[in-house]
Amino acid sequence: MDSIVTEMSFNKSMIFKKSTRYTCLFVSSARPAITLLGAAGEVTGSCSLVEAGRSRIVVDCGMIRGSWEDEQRNLTLPKIDWRWVDAVVLTHVHLDHCGRLAMLFRHGFEGHVYCTPATAEILPRLAKSSARLQRTKLAEFHAGGKPGLPEDAEEPPVLFSEREAQLLAERLRPIPYGLTEQLTEDVMLRLEPAGHIVGAGVVHLECGTGTESARVVFSGDVGSKHVPPMAAPLSPKAADILVLESTNGGRVRPKDADPDAQLAAIAADAFSKNRRVLFPTFAIGRAQNFLYRFAKLSRANKLHVPVLFDAPTAIFATGVYRRYSEQYRPELARQAQAGDDPLDFDELHYISKRREMKEVKRSREPAFVMAGSGFCDGGPIMEHLRHGLPNPDYTVVLGGFTAPDTLSRDLANGEREVSVEGTKIQVEAQILSLEGMSGHADGGTIVDWVHGIQDAPSIIMLNHGEDEARLALAKRLEAVRDWRVLRTAGEERVEL
């Protein structure tokens, strides 16, 4: 029998519910229990289960990103009976946290997905875009679009349809920051700003009552204080149990990391040498950070070149950023309130039609081109790369993490021959990497964030980080205070 419950003897409080795929066992207990169902020892596929009384709350259900083999793991959801899950709470709208939500309904989930209003605006579009991209990858695979893979390589998974993405949109329940929602008789929810991207939330769950109650807090992705326009993350006021992300737990941001100076130098080079610069761009977070930095250069008379924005989902998300500009850093929020948009500037041009993109490719004028997606695994960036990679007058700027088995990783590794949607191309373009663009807090910032909790947690569970990063962050935390820090394995149930 498949079960997420380990090393427990049977008693009358145990509840069984059968499904056609497996038997899932839950324990009815007054004390909360937490199981990390995904991202325990890795940085994608975030998913956690909270049990309190007879209530079952899942926090996040993200997509696993990485190698070709990792992508296949997305087909198998965490082994719980989703018919017994009362609600799902979403921390934020990045695919590694939300990418498999639209799969839940075919597995019997009948509840709602709770998130912030900004997240609820972006998620339906992101889910539909993801469904279309999955179908495109499958078609390319069968057309021979992945040379170099083993002959027996499995086809890329199609996880859900656009109809299921629409069903997800219908099940969303937005909650503004600071308001309390009664999810079940055992659990109350409150979301607070996480700073990472627009609408990102720190999840506060009040579980149980009386002496058996507990304040369970999920950090989600703690935002970096160095990556505008979002405000720096504020520490929660109280937590008994903290489930803490550890993506950059072993890293310290280099003191000399200055993306603005790098971008100014790239702009000057593009202008003086008539170069076209491509920025493969993640739609939510990275795109808006680039826009902010380009706007700063423009206001300082250091941009020199037009910025062509060819990323429909990113353009849509940028509109959401503008509608929720109160979440920016205070000085930027005031600037937006005064009518001076921190993400807008004279040189910015939106590419909305294929005809316009063809004109962009034919042009010999220097320019910055922002196009999705960041991993170079689909989207508008592919046509720009097909045209630009064999051209020595082009530069490709990579701004952060590159996933294994993606074109972005091949470029970052300095490969001189790559495959672009099945076509082998010799790389003549210049390839650059930017430092200091990560939207995740580094180890020092995370420790400061935890230390700022006034009513501090007695237990900290580290998730969403590779084992090396979790160990490094655990040592940092334990050096500051006598916290009980857990680095549990995936599907290991911890009763608190």
N, C-alpha and C positions, 0 to 999 in steps of 0.2 A: 504493500500500500504506500503510494506516494504521500508524503506529509511534510509540512514544514515544522512539525513539532518533534523535538528530539528528546531522548532520555527522560520520558515521563511515563509513569504508571497510570493505568486506567482508574478513573474515579467517576462518580455520578455527575460531576460538573461538566464532563466532556460532552460536546455536541458533535454528532456526525451528520454530514449531508452528502449524499452520493450524486455523482454526475456520470455521464456516459464515458468521460475521458479518464477520470481518476476519482478516488475518494479523498476528500479533504477534511481534515480534523481541525476544529477550533476548540478552544478552551474557554468556558465561561468563568471568568474570574473578576473579582472586584479590583484587583491590582492591574494596572496597565502592563501590557507586554508589547515589545517591538521586535519586528523581524525585518532585516534588510533583505529585500527580495531582488535587488539589483544595485549595481555600482558599489558593492563591497569589495574593494581591491581593484577597481577600475574607474574610469572617469566618464563612462556613458551608461545608459540604461537605468537611470535612477528610478527606484521604486521601493517603497517601504510600507509595511502593514502595522497599524496600531490596533490592538485589541483592548477594550475596556468594557467590563461587564459583558453584555451580549452585543456590543457594538463593534463593528469592523470598519475602520477607516483606512483607506490607502492614500498615501502622499506620493504624487507623481507616478507616471508610467511612461518612461522614456525609451527612446530608440537606442539600440546599441550601434555605435559607429566604430569603424576601424577596418580590419582586414576583410577580405572576401568571406572567410569562414565566420568572422564575427557577425557579419550582416545576416547570415543564415540563422543565427541564434534568435533573431527577432521574431521568427515564426512561432516560437514557443513562449507563451506568456508564463509568468510566475505561477507555480502550482497551488493555487488556491481556488476555491469554488467562487467564482465572481458573482454568482447569484446571491451569495450571503454578504457581499460587501455593501454597506449602507451608503457610502459616499466616497468620492475621490476628491482630494484637495490638490490643486496644482500650484507649485511655487512660482513658475514662470514659463514663458513660451519659447524656450529653446528645445530643439528636437530631442536632445538627450534627457529631457525631463517630461516632454509631452508627446513624443513622436509615436507612441503606440496606444494612445487613448482611444482612437477611433476603432481599435480592434475589440474593445471590451464588450460591445453590445452583442456581437455574435457569440460571445462566451457567457451570456446570461446576465450581464450587469444591467440593472434597471434603475440605478440611482442617478444622482446629479453630480456634475463636476463643478466644484466651487473654485473661484479664482477672483482676481481683481477686475474691475471694469476694463482697464486698458488691455489686460490679457484676453478678456472675452472679445474684444474687438479684433485682435490680431489672429487668434487661434483658428477660427473657421477658415480664413484665407490660407493660412500656413498649412493646415491639414489638407485642404483641397489641392494646393500646389504640390504637397508631398505625394498625394495619391497619383497625380498626373506624372510626376517624376519617376515613381516606381514603375508605372506602365512603360514609360519611355526607355528606362534602363533595360527592362525585359525585352522590348522590341530590338534594341541595339545589340543585346547579347545574342539573340537568335539570328541577327544579321551579321554576326562575326565581329561585333564591336569591342571585344575584350581580348585582343591577341596577347599571347604570353601566358594565359591561364592554362592549367592542366586540362587535358582533353575531357576528364570526367568532372570538371568544375560544375557545381550546381548552378542553376539559373538564379538570377537575383530575385529576392522574394517580393511579392506583391502583398502587402500586409492588410490593406483595406481599400475600399472603393471610394469614389467621390460621394456616393450616396451615404456611406457610413460616416464620412467626414461631415456631411450635412446633419446627420443624426447627432453627432457630437455637438455641433453648434446649437442644436435644439435643447440639449441637456445642460448647457452651461448656466451657472447661477453666479452672477457677479456680486461681490461684496466689497464695498469701499474700505480703504484702510481704516482701522480703529473701531469698526463696528463689530458686534458680537452676533454670531449666528448659532442657533441651537441645531446641531446636526442630528443628534439622537438624544434619547433620555440620559445617556451617559457622557456625551461629548459636546462641548461648545467650541466654536472656532472663531479666531480673530486673526486678521492678516495685518502685518506692519511692513513698512518699506525695507527692502533689502539692498537697494542702490544699484544692483547689477545691470538691469535693463529696465525700460519703462514697464511698470506694472509688476515687477518682481516682488514677491512677498516672503517675509519670514512667517512661518506658520505657527500659531499658538493654539494648542489644544488643551482645554481644561477637561481632564478625564476623571470620571468617578465623583464621589461625594465624600465628605467627612474625612475621617482618618485614612481612608483608602484612596483619596484623590491625589492627582499629580498634574503638574503643569509640564506638558511635553512640548518642546519647541524644536522645529525643524528650520535650520538656517536657510535652506535652499542654497543658491550660490551667493556667497558674500561678495558684494561689489568692491572693486578696487577704488581707493580714494584718489588714484592718479588718473582715472579715465573718465573725463567729462563726456556728455553734459550732465549725467546723473549725479545726484547728491551722494556724498559719502555715506556709507551705511551707519546707522545708529544701533547701539547695543540694546537688546531687550532689557526690560526692567527686571524680569524674574523668570526663572526656569528651574524646575526640579530635575528634568532630564533634557539634555540638549543633544540632538542629532545634527552633527556638524560636518559640512563639506570640507574636503581637504585637498582639492585639486592642486593648488600651489603650496601645499603645506610644507614642502621641503625647499621652497625657493624664497629668495629675497630679491626684490626688484633692484636691478643695478642702479646705483646712485647717478650714474652718468647717462641713463636711458633718457633720451630726449627725442621723441617722435617728431615734435614740431621742427627741430633743427634738421633732422633727417629729411623731412618732407620739403622744407625750404630748399635744401640742397638739391633734391630730386627735381623740384620745380625749376630751379635755376638751370640745371643741366638740360632739362627738356626744352626750355626756351632757347638756350644758347646753341644747342646741337640739333634742334628741330626733331625731338624725339616724341614718340607716342608712349605713354605710360599706362599700363593696365593694372588695375587693383581688383583681383578676385575678392568679392565682398560678401560676408555673411549679412543676411537681411536685417537682423535685429540686434542692435548693439554696436557691432563693428562699423556698419555703414554710417550710423549716426555719429559715431566718434570721428570717423574720417571727415564727415561734413563739418563738424564743429572745428576741426583742426584746419581744414581748407578755408573756412570762413575767417579764422584768425589770421591766416596768411594773407587772405584777400584784404582784410582791414588794415594790415601792416604793409600793404603794397609789395608782398613777396610771393604772390601766387603766379603771376605772369601768364598763365595758360588757362583755357577754358576747362571746366570739369563737366564731363558728359556722364549722366547718371542713367545707366541702362540696367535696371533691376526692378521689375514691377512690384514684387513683394516688399522689397526694401523701401521703395517710394511710398507704398501704402503704409508701411510701418512708421516711416518718417512723419506722415500726417498724423498718426496716433501720438507720436512723441510731442508734436506741436500742440495737440489738444490737451495733453497732460503735462504741460511745461512747468506746473507747480512742483513736479517731482525733480526738477533740475537742481543744481547747486543754487544756493540763494541768490548770488549775484546774477546768474544766468536766468533764473526765474524772473527776477526783477527786469532784466533786459528784455525778455520775451513779453512781459506784461506791458512794457512801455512801447511795444510795437516793433522792436528791433530783434528779429528772429535770429538766435545764435546759430541756427543750422542753415541759414540762407545767405547768399552773396551774389554779386552781379555776374560772376563767371559761371554760375551753375545753370546747366541746361538739362532738361529731362528728355530722354529718348523713349517715346511711347509707340512708335510705329516701325515696322521692319524697313520701310523705305528710308527712314531717318538713320537706322543703323547701317544700312548699306552706304549711305553718304558718309557716315563716320569712317567706315573702313576705307573708302576711296580717298578720303582727305589725306593730304600730306602735311597738314598743319600740326604743330605740337599740341598735345592735350593730355589731360588726365581722364581715364575712362574707368568708372566704377561699374562693375557688372557682377551679378550673382552667377555661380555660388562660390563660397570661400574655399571649398575643397576642390574646385575645378572638376566636379563630377556630374555636371549638368548645368542647364540654365544658359542665359545670354552670354556668359563669359566664354563659352566654348567656341563660338564663331570668332570672337575677337582673338582668342589664342590660336586658332587655326590659321588666321591671317598674320598674327603678330610674331609667333614663336620663331618662324624661319627668317625673320627680318631683323638685321642687326641694328636698325633704327628704333627698335621697341625695347621697353623695359617692363618687366613684370615684378610687381612688389607684393610679397607675401607678408601678411600682417599677423602672424601668430601660429597656433598649433596646426599641423597638417596631419591628416589621418593616414594610416598605412593603406597601401593598395589604392591610392588616389593619385591623380595627376599632380596635385599640389605637393605631395610628398616626393614624387619623382623630381619635380623641379627644385624643391628645397635640397634634395640630395645631389644636385648638380648633374643629373642625367642629361646627356647631349642628344639622345634620341628617345622620343616619347610617343605615346599613342594618344591621339585626340579623336575620340569617338570612332575608333577603328582605323584611323589613318595614321601611319607612322610619319613623324615630322622631326627633322633635324633642328635642334634648338640653337639659334644664332642670337636670340634676344638676350639682353642682360637680365639676370635674375637677382633681385635684392630681397632682404628680409628686414622688417622693422622690429626694433626692440621697444618694449614698454607699452604694447598695445593690448595686453591681456585684460579682459574685464573681470577676472577673478582676483580677489585679494591674495597677497602673498602671505607667507607663514607669519611674519611679524604683525601684519594688519589683522589676520585672523585671531591671533593671540590677544591683541589689544581689544578686539571686538568682544571676545569672550570675557576678558578681564573686566570689561566695562559693565557687565551684568550685575546690577546692584544686589539682588537676591540670587546668589550664584547657584548653579546646578551642582547636585551631588554626583551625577553621572554624566559623562560625555561619551557619546557613541560616534566614532568617526566613520563616515562613508564618503562616497563619491570622490575617491582618490586611489591612486595606485598604492600598493603596499609600502613602497619606499617612502612615498609622501605621507602616508598615514603614520608610519613609524616616526618620521622626522617631526611631524606636528605633535604627536603624543609626547615626545621628549621635550619639545618647546613648552607645551602646556604644563607638564609635570614639573618643569624647572621654575615655573612662575608660582604654582600653587598646588596643594595636595589634592588635586582632582582625581577621581576615579575615571580613567580613560580606557574605553573598550574599543578594540579593533576586531569586531566579530566577523566570522565568515558569512558568506551569503547563505540565506535560508536558516540561519541559526536564531532560534527564538529566545529572546531575553525577557524574563519576567522581572519587573522592577519593583 
